[in-house]
Amino acid sequence: MTSPDALVRVTTARGVSTLTLDSPHNRNALSTPLMTELLAGLRAAVADDTVRVIVLDHTGPVFCSGADLKETAAAYASGTVPAGMLGEVLAAVWECPKPVLARVAGPARAGGLGLIAAADLAVCAAEATFAFTEVRIGVIPAVISATVLPRLHPRAAAELYLTGDTFDGLRAAQIGLVTAAVPAQELDAAVQRYCDSLVRGAPSALAGAKELLRRPPATDLGEELAALSTLSTRYFLSGDGIEGVMAFREKRPARWVAELDR
């Protein structure tokens, strides 16, 4: 059971574990305690075989305001800043073997955009706003570039990194920061549709598909096709591959789908 003082609340139902940022007093800023709890929640969701999908959600009107600047200012004397932990959080989301979906109902700034970009899928309210505000406080979006730049169109990245200007959910979808932007009243339904689709995938295949998405570009097409052919054969001959093919032929739900209703 999640503690009443938790900054990240965890609920799990029908294969979906929802990690909810619950620090509205500072607009869900990425403080050390919040990031510590988020990492613990991610680890627990990965270890739980009943969890197929992880959703990043939030309480309050703001998804995430970025680094906790109050904590950062207090840490200056030590020569370190809490933002240094952000890389660990982004890596945990990006490298998670289970699909991660961000539900963004409100504004996100700076480090919060790195978290959204790290997720495999992100759905936002069209009315939500975003901004890379780093240059306006004398810093740069360094750590989050690892997840943001692979998503963004280069011209858009240059414009938004350098100006710090605010943009809305529709622009976020156009430039690749989010998967889809929908009217606020349709956000929950859109997130549910994605979750319903994701849980139909075999856990091993979902993890394998994520590895394909992270695969570096091939330098030799022939070698790459040979390696991918071997990989494809391995999956077809795996337990999940055999079960999936048989379920399709027998017109029945695959075992991993049927398990959700038990």
Number of C-alpha atoms within 10 A of each C-alpha: 6 10 9 7 9 15 22 27 22 22 12 15 10 17 24 22 24 26 23 22 27 22 23 17 8 17 21 27 27 28 22 19 12 19 21 17 17 24 17 13 20 22 14 14 24 18 10 11 10 18 21 27 25 25 23 24 20 25 18 16 15 23 33 32 23 25 22 21 17 11 16 16 11 11 13 11 9 7 6 10 18 20 20 12 15 23 17 15 19 23 14 17 26 21 17 21 20 25 24 27 25 26 25 29 28 21 24 27 22 22 30 25 25 27 26 29 28 28 26 19 19 25 25 32 23 22 17 23 22 26 22 26 23 19 14 12 8 7 9 16 17 12 17 22 18 17 22 22 17 13 17 20 14 11 9 16 18 12 11 16 18 15 15 18 13 14 16 17 25 19 16 23 19 15 16 18 28 26 19 20 25 20 15 16 10 13 19 16 12 18 20 12 10 15 21 15 9 20 20 18 17 19 21 16 16 19 17 16 15 18 14 11 9 11 9 8 8 10 8 8 10 10 11 13 12 11 11 13 11 11 12 13 11 12 15 14 11 14 11 19 18 12 18 20 13 14 14 11 9 10 9 12 15 19 14 19 16 11 12 15 8 6
